[in-house]
Amino acid sequence: MDSFVRDARLAIRDLACERAFAAIVVLTLGVCIGANVAAFSALNAIVLQPLPYADADRIVTIYNSYPGAGVARGSNSCSP
């Protein structure tokens, strides 16, 4: 534990001497932490939270099957 405290003090002292490098380090950490927060927020909203519908566990997907054409699962969408 002593060597960790000693290393932390040395790192802080070195960063205080090199102001431009310290600013780049802080900026990089801020951008990385912000990106991680944004990614987790999106993941949380899309995957981890339940759907905002009543009986969301009963939502189903309907699809077409064309075994003669070799298509096991076709889409119902009208998109081109």
PyMOL commands that set and color helices and strands:
alter all, ss='L'
color gray80, all
select helices_A, chain A and resi 2-17+19-48+56-58+67-69
alter helices_A, ss='H'
color red, helices_A
select strands_A, chain A and resi 64-66+71-74
alter strands_A, ss='S'
color yellow, strands_A
deselect
rebuild
show_as cartoon
